[in-house]
Amino acid sequence: MTAETFVPPDFAVPDGLVTSDFRLEPLGPQHNEADYAAWTSSMDHIAATPGWADSSWPHQMSLDDNRRDLERHARDFAERGGFTYTVLSPDAGDVIGCVYIYPRKSLGPDRRLLQGQAKVSSWVRADHADLDRILYDAVRTWLERDWPFTSIDYAPRG
């Protein structure tokens, strides 16, 4: 792994995670309308979720801007620079949240990637708030078991 590599070149990135409470799949522009409806209906709830206090998102944006954001996340995934998964209900496949897995970077002016270290955040819709801790526990276990990270920065749940 080089200093600019988030995951090793031979690492098979998981295409998702399935539990009895939700399923994860890579986020992309095909989720635009449902993703937009999910987070715009829950902006205050997301902002109050552990790990989001210092974030500039969520903020108002158009559906087209959201699509461009989802395209960026899909590019990051394809290029192995970061991995964003949509959280879907296990039955109807409704978008109920998101999980973001990106490299931790140094705090210095060069903001270099910290090898083997992941910064993870997630949110669920306000009407699925009871799923937040379940999602956190499942994702944390999945990352520790199936991913090559030496350190995972993921704001704990109460």
Biotite code that builds the C-alpha atoms (Angstrom):
import biotite.structure as struc

atoms = struc.array([
    struc.Atom([0.000, 0.000, 0.000], chain_id="A", res_id=1, res_name="MET", atom_name="CA", element="C"),
    struc.Atom([1.371, 3.440, -0.909], chain_id="A", res_id=2, res_name="THR", atom_name="CA", element="C"),
    struc.Atom([0.819, 6.591, 1.122], chain_id="A", res_id=3, res_name="ALA", atom_name="CA", element="C"),
    struc.Atom([-1.977, 7.545, -1.292], chain_id="A", res_id=4, res_name="GLU", atom_name="CA", element="C"),
    struc.Atom([-3.861, 4.234, -1.154], chain_id="A", res_id=5, res_name="THR", atom_name="CA", element="C"),
    struc.Atom([-6.934, 3.913, 1.036], chain_id="A", res_id=6, res_name="PHE", atom_name="CA", element="C"),
    struc.Atom([-7.341, 0.142, 0.644], chain_id="A", res_id=7, res_name="VAL", atom_name="CA", element="C"),
    struc.Atom([-4.828, -2.347, -0.789], chain_id="A", res_id=8, res_name="PRO", atom_name="CA", element="C"),
    struc.Atom([-5.114, -2.901, -4.565], chain_id="A", res_id=9, res_name="PRO", atom_name="CA", element="C"),
    struc.Atom([-5.956, -6.587, -4.039], chain_id="A", res_id=10, res_name="ASP", atom_name="CA", element="C"),
    struc.Atom([-8.668, -5.914, -1.417], chain_id="A", res_id=11, res_name="PHE", atom_name="CA", element="C"),
    struc.Atom([-12.100, -7.030, -2.635], chain_id="A", res_id=12, res_name="ALA", atom_name="CA", element="C"),
    struc.Atom([-14.372, -4.159, -1.600], chain_id="A", res_id=13, res_name="VAL", atom_name="CA", element="C"),
    struc.Atom([-17.652, -5.563, -0.224], chain_id="A", res_id=14, res_name="PRO", atom_name="CA", element="C"),
    struc.Atom([-20.655, -4.893, -2.438], chain_id="A", res_id=15, res_name="ASP", atom_name="CA", element="C"),
    struc.Atom([-22.849, -4.493, 0.615], chain_id="A", res_id=16, res_name="GLY", atom_name="CA", element="C"),
    struc.Atom([-24.094, -5.901, 3.860], chain_id="A", res_id=17, res_name="LEU", atom_name="CA", element="C"),
    struc.Atom([-27.417, -7.597, 4.566], chain_id="A", res_id=18, res_name="VAL", atom_name="CA", element="C"),
    struc.Atom([-29.002, -7.886, 8.004], chain_id="A", res_id=19, res_name="THR", atom_name="CA", element="C"),
    struc.Atom([-32.554, -8.529, 9.162], chain_id="A", res_id=20, res_name="SER", atom_name="CA", element="C"),
    struc.Atom([-32.945, -4.762, 9.823], chain_id="A", res_id=21, res_name="ASP", atom_name="CA", element="C"),
    struc.Atom([-31.425, -3.218, 6.681], chain_id="A", res_id=22, res_name="PHE", atom_name="CA", element="C"),
    struc.Atom([-29.227, -3.794, 3.681], chain_id="A", res_id=23, res_name="ARG", atom_name="CA", element="C"),
    struc.Atom([-26.369, -1.725, 2.326], chain_id="A", res_id=24, res_name="LEU", atom_name="CA", element="C"),
    struc.Atom([-25.528, -1.260, -1.332], chain_id="A", res_id=25, res_name="GLU", atom_name="CA", element="C"),
    struc.Atom([-23.161, 1.178, -3.041], chain_id="A", res_id=26, res_name="PRO", atom_name="CA", element="C"),
    struc.Atom([-24.761, 4.620, -3.345], chain_id="A", res_id=27, res_name="LEU", atom_name="CA", element="C"),
    struc.Atom([-25.156, 6.023, -6.833], chain_id="A", res_id=28, res_name="GLY", atom_name="CA", element="C"),
    struc.Atom([-27.249, 8.364, -8.956], chain_id="A", res_id=29, res_name="PRO", atom_name="CA", element="C"),
    struc.Atom([-29.930, 5.669, -9.324], chain_id="A", res_id=30, res_name="GLN", atom_name="CA", element="C"),
    struc.Atom([-30.849, 6.468, -5.692], chain_id="A", res_id=31, res_name="HIS", atom_name="CA", element="C"),
    struc.Atom([-31.207, 10.204, -6.289], chain_id="A", res_id=32, res_name="ASN", atom_name="CA", element="C"),
    struc.Atom([-34.916, 10.810, -5.698], chain_id="A", res_id=33, res_name="GLU", atom_name="CA", element="C"),
    struc.Atom([-35.209, 8.427, -2.733], chain_id="A", res_id=34, res_name="ALA", atom_name="CA", element="C"),
    struc.Atom([-31.947, 9.634, -1.170], chain_id="A", res_id=35, res_name="ASP", atom_name="CA", element="C"),
    struc.Atom([-32.997, 13.262, -1.560], chain_id="A", res_id=36, res_name="TYR", atom_name="CA", element="C"),
    struc.Atom([-36.390, 12.585, 0.038], chain_id="A", res_id=37, res_name="ALA", atom_name="CA", element="C"),
    struc.Atom([-34.720, 10.688, 2.906], chain_id="A", res_id=38, res_name="ALA", atom_name="CA", element="C"),
    struc.Atom([-32.204, 13.309, 3.990], chain_id="A", res_id=39, res_name="TRP", atom_name="CA", element="C"),
    struc.Atom([-34.276, 16.418, 3.259], chain_id="A", res_id=40, res_name="THR", atom_name="CA", element="C"),
    struc.Atom([-37.013, 15.067, 5.538], chain_id="A", res_id=41, res_name="SER", atom_name="CA", element="C"),
    struc.Atom([-34.484, 14.539, 8.349], chain_id="A", res_id=42, res_name="SER", atom_name="CA", element="C"),
    struc.Atom([-31.983, 17.404, 8.270], chain_id="A", res_id=43, res_name="MET", atom_name="CA", element="C"),
    struc.Atom([-32.279, 18.343, 11.954], chain_id="A", res_id=44, res_name="ASP", atom_name="CA", element="C"),
    struc.Atom([-32.141, 14.691, 12.978], chain_id="A", res_id=45, res_name="HIS", atom_name="CA", element="C"),
    struc.Atom([-29.004, 14.081, 10.868], chain_id="A", res_id=46, res_name="ILE", atom_name="CA", element="C"),
    struc.Atom([-27.294, 17.197, 12.231], chain_id="A", res_id=47, res_name="ALA", atom_name="CA", element="C"),
    struc.Atom([-27.938, 15.898, 15.772], chain_id="A", res_id=48, res_name="ALA", atom_name="CA", element="C"),
    struc.Atom([-26.551, 12.420, 14.981], chain_id="A", res_id=49, res_name="THR", atom_name="CA", element="C"),
    struc.Atom([-23.151, 11.636, 16.554], chain_id="A", res_id=50, res_name="PRO", atom_name="CA", element="C"),
    struc.Atom([-20.363, 12.517, 14.132], chain_id="A", res_id=51, res_name="GLY", atom_name="CA", element="C"),
    struc.Atom([-22.246, 15.255, 12.250], chain_id="A", res_id=52, res_name="TRP", atom_name="CA", element="C"),
    struc.Atom([-21.915, 18.229, 14.630], chain_id="A", res_id=53, res_name="ALA", atom_name="CA", element="C"),
    struc.Atom([-18.944, 19.755, 12.784], chain_id="A", res_id=54, res_name="ASP", atom_name="CA", element="C"),
    struc.Atom([-20.169, 18.916, 9.288], chain_id="A", res_id=55, res_name="SER", atom_name="CA", element="C"),
    struc.Atom([-21.343, 21.477, 6.744], chain_id="A", res_id=56, res_name="SER", atom_name="CA", element="C"),
    struc.Atom([-23.890, 18.928, 5.532], chain_id="A", res_id=57, res_name="TRP", atom_name="CA", element="C"),
    struc.Atom([-26.827, 18.528, 5.478], chain_id="A", res_id=58, res_name="PRO", atom_name="CA", element="C"),
    struc.Atom([-27.734, 21.791, 3.825], chain_id="A", res_id=59, res_name="HIS", atom_name="CA", element="C"),
    struc.Atom([-30.329, 22.801, 1.289], chain_id="A", res_id=60, res_name="GLN", atom_name="CA", element="C"),
    struc.Atom([-29.528, 21.789, -2.285], chain_id="A", res_id=61, res_name="MET", atom_name="CA", element="C"),
    struc.Atom([-31.468, 20.978, -5.417], chain_id="A", res_id=62, res_name="SER", atom_name="CA", element="C"),
    struc.Atom([-32.275, 17.502, -6.668], chain_id="A", res_id=63, res_name="LEU", atom_name="CA", element="C"),
    struc.Atom([-29.756, 18.067, -9.506], chain_id="A", res_id=64, res_name="ASP", atom_name="CA", element="C"),
    struc.Atom([-27.060, 19.057, -6.995], chain_id="A", res_id=65, res_name="ASP", atom_name="CA", element="C"),
    struc.Atom([-27.854, 15.919, -5.005], chain_id="A", res_id=66, res_name="ASN", atom_name="CA", element="C"),
    struc.Atom([-27.465, 13.790, -8.152], chain_id="A", res_id=67, res_name="ARG", atom_name="CA", element="C"),
    struc.Atom([-24.040, 15.345, -8.776], chain_id="A", res_id=68, res_name="ARG", atom_name="CA", element="C"),
    struc.Atom([-23.100, 14.550, -5.172], chain_id="A", res_id=69, res_name="ASP", atom_name="CA", element="C"),
    struc.Atom([-24.191, 10.931, -5.635], chain_id="A", res_id=70, res_name="LEU", atom_name="CA", element="C"),
    struc.Atom([-22.184, 10.753, -8.871], chain_id="A", res_id=71, res_name="GLU", atom_name="CA", element="C"),
    struc.Atom([-19.124, 11.970, -6.937], chain_id="A", res_id=72, res_name="ARG", atom_name="CA", element="C"),
    struc.Atom([-19.649, 9.280, -4.285], chain_id="A", res_id=73, res_name="HIS", atom_name="CA", element="C"),
    struc.Atom([-19.997, 6.641, -7.047], chain_id="A", res_id=74, res_name="ALA", atom_name="CA", element="C"),
    struc.Atom([-16.736, 7.867, -8.649], chain_id="A", res_id=75, res_name="ARG", atom_name="CA", element="C"),
    struc.Atom([-14.962, 7.707, -5.281], chain_id="A", res_id=76, res_name="ASP", atom_name="CA", element="C"),
    struc.Atom([-16.223, 4.133, -4.894], chain_id="A", res_id=77, res_name="PHE", atom_name="CA", element="C"),
    struc.Atom([-15.110, 3.108, -8.408], chain_id="A", res_id=78, res_name="ALA", atom_name="CA", element="C"),
    struc.Atom([-11.686, 4.707, -7.864], chain_id="A", res_id=79, res_name="GLU", atom_name="CA", element="C"),
    struc.Atom([-11.430, 3.138, -4.368], chain_id="A", res_id=80, res_name="ARG", atom_name="CA", element="C"),
    struc.Atom([-10.919, 6.519, -2.721], chain_id="A", res_id=81, res_name="GLY", atom_name="CA", element="C"),
    struc.Atom([-13.977, 6.288, -0.454], chain_id="A", res_id=82, res_name="GLY", atom_name="CA", element="C"),
    struc.Atom([-16.999, 4.072, -0.089], chain_id="A", res_id=83, res_name="PHE", atom_name="CA", element="C"),
    struc.Atom([-20.546, 5.304, 0.406], chain_id="A", res_id=84, res_name="THR", atom_name="CA", element="C"),
    struc.Atom([-23.391, 2.876, 0.906], chain_id="A", res_id=85, res_name="TYR", atom_name="CA", element="C"),
    struc.Atom([-27.085, 3.631, 0.918], chain_id="A", res_id=86, res_name="THR", atom_name="CA", element="C"),
    struc.Atom([-29.049, 2.059, 3.770], chain_id="A", res_id=87, res_name="VAL", atom_name="CA", element="C"),
    struc.Atom([-32.183, 0.377, 2.446], chain_id="A", res_id=88, res_name="LEU", atom_name="CA", element="C"),
    struc.Atom([-35.136, -1.150, 4.250], chain_id="A", res_id=89, res_name="SER", atom_name="CA", element="C"),
    struc.Atom([-34.943, -4.937, 3.964], chain_id="A", res_id=90, res_name="PRO", atom_name="CA", element="C"),
    struc.Atom([-38.461, -5.307, 2.605], chain_id="A", res_id=91, res_name="ASP", atom_name="CA", element="C"),
    struc.Atom([-39.373, -2.472, 0.232], chain_id="A", res_id=92, res_name="ALA", atom_name="CA", element="C"),
    struc.Atom([-35.861, -1.210, -0.455], chain_id="A", res_id=93, res_name="GLY", atom_name="CA", element="C"),
    struc.Atom([-36.682, 2.331, 0.701], chain_id="A", res_id=94, res_name="ASP", atom_name="CA", element="C"),
    struc.Atom([-33.693, 4.608, 1.353], chain_id="A", res_id=95, res_name="VAL", atom_name="CA", element="C"),
    struc.Atom([-33.489, 5.025, 5.115], chain_id="A", res_id=96, res_name="ILE", atom_name="CA", element="C"),
    struc.Atom([-29.932, 6.299, 5.545], chain_id="A", res_id=97, res_name="GLY", atom_name="CA", element="C"),
    struc.Atom([-26.314, 6.335, 4.424], chain_id="A", res_id=98, res_name="CYS", atom_name="CA", element="C"),
    struc.Atom([-22.894, 5.076, 5.528], chain_id="A", res_id=99, res_name="VAL", atom_name="CA", element="C"),
    struc.Atom([-19.704, 6.900, 4.463], chain_id="A", res_id=100, res_name="TYR", atom_name="CA", element="C"),
    struc.Atom([-16.287, 5.220, 4.683], chain_id="A", res_id=101, res_name="ILE", atom_name="CA", element="C"),
    struc.Atom([-13.464, 7.603, 3.778], chain_id="A", res_id=102, res_name="TYR", atom_name="CA", element="C"),
    struc.Atom([-9.780, 7.859, 4.657], chain_id="A", res_id=103, res_name="PRO", atom_name="CA", element="C"),
    struc.Atom([-8.735, 9.824, 7.710], chain_id="A", res_id=104, res_name="ARG", atom_name="CA", element="C"),
    struc.Atom([-6.411, 12.626, 6.789], chain_id="A", res_id=105, res_name="LYS", atom_name="CA", element="C"),
    struc.Atom([-3.776, 14.469, 8.764], chain_id="A", res_id=106, res_name="SER", atom_name="CA", element="C"),
    struc.Atom([-4.680, 17.806, 10.304], chain_id="A", res_id=107, res_name="LEU", atom_name="CA", element="C"),
    struc.Atom([-1.658, 19.562, 8.814], chain_id="A", res_id=108, res_name="GLY", atom_name="CA", element="C"),
    struc.Atom([-1.780, 21.804, 5.759], chain_id="A", res_id=109, res_name="PRO", atom_name="CA", element="C"),
    struc.Atom([-0.989, 18.899, 3.407], chain_id="A", res_id=110, res_name="ASP", atom_name="CA", element="C"),
    struc.Atom([-4.049, 16.898, 4.623], chain_id="A", res_id=111, res_name="ARG", atom_name="CA", element="C"),
    struc.Atom([-2.270, 13.684, 3.677], chain_id="A", res_id=112, res_name="ARG", atom_name="CA", element="C"),
    struc.Atom([-4.036, 10.366, 3.923], chain_id="A", res_id=113, res_name="LEU", atom_name="CA", element="C"),
    struc.Atom([-3.371, 8.419, 7.115], chain_id="A", res_id=114, res_name="LEU", atom_name="CA", element="C"),
    struc.Atom([-2.639, 4.923, 5.862], chain_id="A", res_id=115, res_name="GLN", atom_name="CA", element="C"),
    struc.Atom([-5.025, 2.215, 7.073], chain_id="A", res_id=116, res_name="GLY", atom_name="CA", element="C"),
    struc.Atom([-7.226, 4.677, 8.961], chain_id="A", res_id=117, res_name="GLN", atom_name="CA", element="C"),
    struc.Atom([-10.892, 5.155, 8.154], chain_id="A", res_id=118, res_name="ALA", atom_name="CA", element="C"),
    struc.Atom([-13.283, 7.961, 9.062], chain_id="A", res_id=119, res_name="LYS", atom_name="CA", element="C"),
    struc.Atom([-16.822, 6.614, 9.110], chain_id="A", res_id=120, res_name="VAL", atom_name="CA", element="C"),
    struc.Atom([-20.124, 8.380, 9.519], chain_id="A", res_id=121, res_name="SER", atom_name="CA", element="C"),
    struc.Atom([-23.722, 7.322, 9.108], chain_id="A", res_id=122, res_name="SER", atom_name="CA", element="C"),
    struc.Atom([-27.240, 8.633, 9.423], chain_id="A", res_id=123, res_name="TRP", atom_name="CA", element="C"),
    struc.Atom([-30.773, 7.311, 9.317], chain_id="A", res_id=124, res_name="VAL", atom_name="CA", element="C"),
    struc.Atom([-34.034, 9.075, 8.589], chain_id="A", res_id=125, res_name="ARG", atom_name="CA", element="C"),
    struc.Atom([-35.791, 10.612, 11.577], chain_id="A", res_id=126, res_name="ALA", atom_name="CA", element="C"),
    struc.Atom([-38.668, 8.141, 11.215], chain_id="A", res_id=127, res_name="ASP", atom_name="CA", element="C"),
    struc.Atom([-36.109, 5.301, 11.592], chain_id="A", res_id=128, res_name="HIS", atom_name="CA", element="C"),
    struc.Atom([-34.192, 6.826, 14.525], chain_id="A", res_id=129, res_name="ALA", atom_name="CA", element="C"),
    struc.Atom([-34.392, 3.555, 16.454], chain_id="A", res_id=130, res_name="ASP", atom_name="CA", element="C"),
    struc.Atom([-32.230, 1.964, 13.747], chain_id="A", res_id=131, res_name="LEU", atom_name="CA", element="C"),
    struc.Atom([-29.248, 4.287, 14.363], chain_id="A", res_id=132, res_name="ASP", atom_name="CA", element="C"),
    struc.Atom([-27.620, 2.187, 17.101], chain_id="A", res_id=133, res_name="ARG", atom_name="CA", element="C"),
    struc.Atom([-28.382, -1.077, 15.265], chain_id="A", res_id=134, res_name="ILE", atom_name="CA", element="C"),
    struc.Atom([-26.766, 0.309, 12.092], chain_id="A", res_id=135, res_name="LEU", atom_name="CA", element="C"),
    struc.Atom([-23.750, 1.580, 14.037], chain_id="A", res_id=136, res_name="TYR", atom_name="CA", element="C"),
    struc.Atom([-23.162, -1.770, 15.769], chain_id="A", res_id=137, res_name="ASP", atom_name="CA", element="C"),
    struc.Atom([-23.539, -3.800, 12.558], chain_id="A", res_id=138, res_name="ALA", atom_name="CA", element="C"),
    struc.Atom([-21.330, -1.485, 10.488], chain_id="A", res_id=139, res_name="VAL", atom_name="CA", element="C"),
    struc.Atom([-18.660, -1.304, 13.199], chain_id="A", res_id=140, res_name="ARG", atom_name="CA", element="C"),
    struc.Atom([-18.529, -5.121, 13.398], chain_id="A", res_id=141, res_name="THR", atom_name="CA", element="C"),
    struc.Atom([-18.467, -5.395, 9.578], chain_id="A", res_id=142, res_name="TRP", atom_name="CA", element="C"),
    struc.Atom([-15.604, -2.910, 9.286], chain_id="A", res_id=143, res_name="LEU", atom_name="CA", element="C"),
    struc.Atom([-13.557, -4.677, 11.965], chain_id="A", res_id=144, res_name="GLU", atom_name="CA", element="C"),
    struc.Atom([-14.227, -8.119, 10.491], chain_id="A", res_id=145, res_name="ARG", atom_name="CA", element="C"),
    struc.Atom([-14.133, -7.586, 6.711], chain_id="A", res_id=146, res_name="ASP", atom_name="CA", element="C"),
    struc.Atom([-12.141, -4.423, 5.980], chain_id="A", res_id=147, res_name="TRP", atom_name="CA", element="C"),
    struc.Atom([-8.347, -3.863, 6.140], chain_id="A", res_id=148, res_name="PRO", atom_name="CA", element="C"),
    struc.Atom([-8.322, -0.849, 8.469], chain_id="A", res_id=149, res_name="PHE", atom_name="CA", element="C"),
    struc.Atom([-5.961, -0.522, 11.437], chain_id="A", res_id=150, res_name="THR", atom_name="CA", element="C"),
    struc.Atom([-8.018, 2.333, 12.905], chain_id="A", res_id=151, res_name="SER", atom_name="CA", element="C"),
    struc.Atom([-11.695, 3.277, 12.573], chain_id="A", res_id=152, res_name="ILE", atom_name="CA", element="C"),
    struc.Atom([-12.927, 6.720, 13.635], chain_id="A", res_id=153, res_name="ASP", atom_name="CA", element="C"),
    struc.Atom([-16.713, 6.315, 13.960], chain_id="A", res_id=154, res_name="TYR", atom_name="CA", element="C"),
    struc.Atom([-18.590, 8.442, 16.489], chain_id="A", res_id=155, res_name="ALA", atom_name="CA", element="C"),
    struc.Atom([-19.980, 6.063, 19.117], chain_id="A", res_id=156, res_name="PRO", atom_name="CA", element="C"),
    struc.Atom([-23.668, 5.848, 19.904], chain_id="A", res_id=157, res_name="ARG", atom_name="CA", element="C"),
    struc.Atom([-24.977, 6.179, 23.453], chain_id="A", res_id=158, res_name="GLY", atom_name="CA", element="C"),
])
